[in-house]
Amino acid sequence: MHEENKTMVTEFHLLGFQVSQSLKILIFCLFLVIYCLIICGNLLIISLVSTSKNLHTPMYFFISQLSISDILLPTDIVPNLLHILVNSRGNITYIGCMIQLYIFCSSVVFECLLLAVMSYDRYVAICNPLRYASIMASGHCVILSTICWLSGFSINLIYTLTTANLNFCGPNIIDHFFCDLVPLLELACSGAFIVNLEIYLLSILVIIIPTTIIIVSYTEIISAILRIPSSTGRHKVFSTCSSHLTVVSIFYWTMFSVYVVPNKGQTLTISKILSLLYTVFTPLVNPIIYSLRNEDIKKAIKEKILKCVI
């Protein structure tokens, strides 16, 4: 018996944003500026943490790791988005699509894990300050960061390889601006159930466990803050973790709005805009939040400016 011949997909067509040409030019300029700001802002954070002695602490080390992720994620998405805007449609090879998916998912998983580690760091600093130096020693911080990076890239390797082995024999047009997992699985001819099952099982590790750590950590932190008698003392302690709590809120709100909240009645345009929130908006605002709401980083910036002037 001869199997029916099927035309296998060798590349995908990304439609991007279906708007007028003049609006595409405006969007192109906007995202080009935003991308440059993302790179400059996060490189500034990394540079300050690396060179300023007063920022050589666990919290700022983790912030610098977050900045690395905030450079990696938009670099995986934005250049191709700009190409699509210029050409009205962008072709991406099958392998290129899988690589983009892998880097995107790995960066997201890493950030989920790192935000949980940062929450634990704030918990130890506020609720167990006498043991903070020993628990969050520099070697321990490097190990925790390495575990987050390795976990992000190894966990996603599992279902990225499974997705790559699916049969894509039908339409190859993706109405999106990057190779996201959901629209890819919609194009698969068969085998998508296995990938969905893997995602469901792995989500316990990458979503439920980190979220639980964050909730428990901040429950203990808030409880400890409320026990402080003076309002000045409460404000001072809470200010040490307010920036991180803001970043956590933005990250999880944008992710849940796309992947968890039911999207019935949600247009493709709205879905793309929501995707922009965590691929472009979050990496842009993270360094702004940490620089504007953090006295140590503002002090380090002033010192660098004075050195350059003098």
SVG drawing of the C-alpha trace seen along z (x, -y; Angstrom):
<svg xmlns="http://www.w3.org/2000/svg" viewBox="-17 -68 54 70">
<polyline fill="none" stroke="black" stroke-width="0.4" points="0.0,0.0 1.2,-3.4 0.6,-6.3 -1.1,-9.4 1.5,-12.0 1.3,-15.1 3.0,-18.5 5.0,-19.2 5.4,-22.7 8.9,-24.1 8.2,-27.7 5.5,-29.8 4.1,-33.1 3.6,-35.6 0.9,-38.2 1.8,-40.6 -0.5,-43.6 -3.0,-44.0 -3.2,-47.8 -2.7,-50.6 0.8,-51.3 1.1,-54.7 0.1,-53.1 2.7,-50.3 5.4,-53.0 4.3,-54.6 4.2,-51.3 7.7,-50.4 9.2,-53.6 7.5,-53.2 8.8,-49.6 12.3,-50.5 12.5,-53.3 11.0,-51.0 13.5,-48.2 16.4,-50.6 15.1,-51.8 14.8,-48.2 18.4,-47.4 19.8,-50.6 17.8,-50.5 18.6,-46.9 22.2,-47.2 22.4,-50.2 21.0,-48.1 23.5,-45.3 26.4,-47.7 25.5,-49.5 25.1,-46.2 28.5,-45.0 30.5,-48.1 28.9,-49.7 30.1,-48.3 26.9,-49.3 24.9,-47.2 26.8,-44.0 24.0,-42.4 21.7,-39.4 18.7,-41.6 20.6,-43.6 22.3,-40.4 18.9,-39.0 17.7,-42.3 20.7,-42.1 19.7,-38.5 16.2,-39.7 17.6,-42.4 19.5,-39.8 16.1,-38.0 14.5,-41.3 17.1,-41.7 16.8,-38.2 13.0,-38.1 12.4,-41.2 15.5,-40.4 13.9,-37.1 10.7,-38.9 11.1,-42.5 13.6,-42.4 11.4,-39.9 8.4,-42.0 10.1,-45.0 10.9,-42.9 7.2,-42.0 6.1,-45.6 8.4,-46.6 7.4,-43.7 3.7,-43.5 4.3,-39.7 7.3,-37.8 8.4,-34.4 10.2,-32.3 11.7,-28.9 10.3,-25.9 13.6,-25.6 13.6,-29.4 10.1,-29.3 10.9,-26.5 14.0,-28.3 12.0,-31.5 9.4,-29.5 12.1,-27.8 13.8,-31.1 10.5,-32.8 9.2,-30.1 12.5,-29.6 12.8,-33.3 9.2,-33.4 9.8,-30.3 13.1,-31.7 11.4,-34.9 8.6,-33.0 11.3,-31.1 13.5,-34.1 10.6,-36.2 9.9,-33.4 13.5,-33.4 13.5,-37.2 10.3,-36.9 12.1,-34.4 15.1,-36.8 12.8,-39.6 11.2,-37.2 14.5,-36.2 15.7,-39.9 12.6,-41.1 11.5,-38.1 14.9,-36.5 17.4,-39.4 20.0,-37.9 20.5,-34.9 20.2,-36.8 23.9,-37.0 24.4,-33.2 21.2,-32.1 21.7,-34.4 25.4,-34.2 26.9,-35.1 27.6,-31.4 24.0,-30.5 22.7,-33.3 24.7,-32.1 23.5,-28.6 19.8,-29.7 20.2,-31.8 21.9,-29.0 19.1,-26.6 16.5,-29.1 18.4,-29.4 18.9,-25.7 15.3,-24.9 14.0,-27.4 15.9,-26.1 15.7,-22.4 11.9,-22.3 11.0,-24.1 13.3,-21.8 10.9,-18.9 7.7,-20.3 9.6,-22.4 11.1,-19.1 7.6,-17.5 6.1,-20.4 8.9,-20.3 7.9,-16.6 4.3,-17.4 2.9,-17.1 2.3,-20.5 0.8,-19.6 -2.0,-22.1 -2.1,-25.9 1.2,-27.6 -0.2,-31.1 0.1,-32.3 -2.0,-35.4 0.4,-36.6 3.7,-38.5 5.8,-35.6 5.7,-31.9 3.6,-31.5 2.7,-28.0 -1.1,-28.3 -1.4,-29.4 1.3,-26.8 -0.7,-24.0 -3.8,-25.1 -2.0,-24.4 -0.8,-20.9 -2.4,-18.1 -2.1,-15.6 -0.4,-15.0 -1.3,-18.3 -2.9,-16.5 0.5,-15.2 1.9,-18.7 -1.1,-20.1 -0.7,-17.3 3.0,-18.1 2.3,-21.8 -0.4,-21.0 1.9,-18.9 4.9,-21.2 2.8,-24.2 2.6,-22.8 6.4,-23.3 6.7,-26.7 3.5,-28.4 1.8,-26.9 5.0,-26.3 6.6,-29.8 3.2,-31.5 2.8,-29.6 6.3,-30.7 5.5,-34.3 2.1,-34.3 3.5,-32.7 6.6,-34.9 4.5,-38.1 2.0,-36.9 4.8,-36.5 6.3,-39.8 3.1,-41.7 2.5,-40.0 6.0,-41.1 5.5,-44.6 2.1,-45.0 3.9,-44.0 6.2,-47.0 4.9,-49.7 5.8,-52.9 4.4,-53.9 7.8,-55.2 9.4,-51.8 6.6,-50.0 7.1,-52.3 10.9,-51.9 10.7,-48.1 8.0,-47.8 9.9,-50.1 12.6,-47.5 10.2,-45.1 7.7,-47.4 9.6,-47.5 9.7,-43.7 6.0,-43.4 5.2,-45.9 7.2,-43.8 5.6,-40.6 2.1,-42.1 2.7,-43.4 4.3,-40.1 1.6,-37.8 -1.2,-40.1 0.0,-40.2 0.7,-36.5 -2.7,-35.5 -4.6,-37.9 -3.3,-36.0 -3.0,-32.3 -5.3,-31.8 -8.3,-34.1 -10.8,-32.7 -10.5,-34.5 -14.0,-34.0 -15.0,-37.0 -11.4,-38.2 -10.4,-39.4 -7.0,-38.5 -5.9,-42.1 -6.6,-42.3 -4.8,-39.0 -1.7,-40.4 -1.8,-43.6 -2.0,-41.6 1.0,-39.5 2.9,-42.8 2.4,-43.5 4.7,-40.7 7.1,-40.6 7.8,-44.3 6.0,-46.3 7.3,-44.4 11.0,-44.4 10.6,-48.1 9.1,-49.1 11.2,-46.7 14.4,-48.8 12.2,-52.0 10.5,-50.6 13.8,-49.6 15.6,-52.8 12.8,-55.3 11.7,-53.6 15.1,-52.5 17.3,-55.0 20.4,-52.8 20.2,-52.6 19.4,-56.3 22.5,-57.0 24.7,-54.7 23.4,-56.5 24.3,-59.9 27.8,-58.7 28.4,-57.4 27.2,-60.7 29.5,-62.7 32.5,-60.5 31.8,-61.1 31.5,-64.9 34.5,-65.2"/>
</svg>
